[in-house]
Amino acid sequence: MIETLRMYLAYPFVRYAVIVGVLTALCASLLGVSLVLKRFSFIGDGLSHVAFGAMAIAAVLHVANSMLIVLPVTVLCAILLLRPGQNAKIRGDAAIAILSVGSLGIGYLLMNIFSTSSNLSGDVCSSLFGSTSILTLSSAEVALCIAVSVIVIGCFIFFYHKIFAVTFDESFAQATGTDAEKFNLLIAVIVAVIIVLAMNLVGSLLISALIIFPALSAMRLFSSFLSVTVCSAVLSVVCTLTGMLGSILWETPVGSTIVAVDIAAFLICCLISRVRRA
Amino acid sequence: MALITCHDVTLGYEGTVLVEDLNFEIGSGDYLCILGENGSGKSTLIRTLLHLQDPVKGTVTEGDGLRKNEIGYLPQQTLVQKDFPASVEEIVLSGCLGRSGFRPFYTKEEKALAGKNMERLGILDLKKRCYRELSGGQQQRVLLARSLCATQKILLLDEPVSGLDPKAALEMYDLIAQLNRESGITVIMVTHDMVSIRYATHILHIGDGWFFGTKDEYLSSPAGSSFAGLYETEQKEGE
């Protein structure tokens, strides 16, 4: 078994995949705690569908680098969703549902009408469930991913206390001089960037898993914000590594294997907290 | 000079006027209760005093060296907070954030201030405990300690006893009165509950116009006596 792993890890593309995978999982899990607590668990799902729709538009317009369209559109939608909506007409879960279902539908419609590929359902399936694209990353893409992750993690550490305050109590933070709106905006932008990054890894449909499972598992075990955040990051990295290596050994799809490991970890954490309380 | 002065303030939203030409001052050491029915504009007034929202007309000004973000605010609890995984210490410390600017960590002085305020409210032994495991009364003390980290001058409390049992509610009122008397902290409290005005020095009643004055003036005014009458009936029924 170790021989097989060593053989695979000798290939640079496998090493690239592992690096990108671990970094995206780490970034997603850091913000996951805040998103789950703000009752935005489904934002990963919603935004990833938006990214899918934007990708379809990019494909139809024959834009060479689809990121130029996908990233701005996703960031914009994230800002719209996370904006503190005292007076918004449609808010919370309904707004996410509208954006998510709408862009999924329109995206598929566009791809269908203007399709240039002969294997349409294959294309759709791979962008929803994650594809082999994580195994075809170029060194430039890996460098971009590392740079973005460093920025995201840096921002998170630098603004950690503010992110905590804004998550726990937005009106208090605003009233005592922390610009809550600015930090909501920051969180929205970071989330959008992570989602666009993670699409390469697990595909749109499974991004939610990267965001919510580590956070929920950590909340079963720990009771302070700091320990929950650290535990969520560690769990996420461990699960992603296990999932990726597992998918190599058992020749299963990368994204779904990672999610399966995340679910297993969540169940174990639930069990531990049950036993502890008894 | 007054800490906060409201001059000709009109409150409302989207074309609906709630209160017109409101004039009042809050001096240092005052204990002001804001009374009024649901929907009368109490929450809008609070948001305006905190500068979270602009009045339709008029001005709210701070005096006596009070800075805009120096009002310690105790908001009503939200759904999010009920099961929030955070330790008491983390929450109390977050009251110091307003003055930290871009600094990404807490200083020794801020940690000492948080410790002092936890001790003052008798929750120092809970400091490592998880917020979601505390009783309602303890949770309110934690949030009160957090507001005290943000200010030493003035507290604005939005229905601080909602959801508490009667005993915890009385303890909360005593605690607030003690902060007012012994530390000279000015208190503005929104309330529904007649018991709470026992400690008040001034009353602001909104709804069908408005009334502002000392507690004695209020109790002898028509609005006040009808409100107080309600309270007395309640008391008698309780006996």
Interface residues (C-beta under 8 A of the other chain):
Chain A: L37 K38 R39 I157 F158 F159 Y160 H161 K162 F164 A165 T167 F168 D169 S171 F172 A173 Q174 A175 T176 G177 T178 M219 F222 S223 S224 F225 L226 V228
Chain B: L50 H51 L52 K68 N69 I71 G72 Y73 P75 T78 L79 V80 Q81 F84 P85 A86 S87 E90 I91 L93 S94 G95 L97 G98 R99 S100 P104 F105 Y106 K128 R129 C130 R132 E133 R146 S147 A150 T151
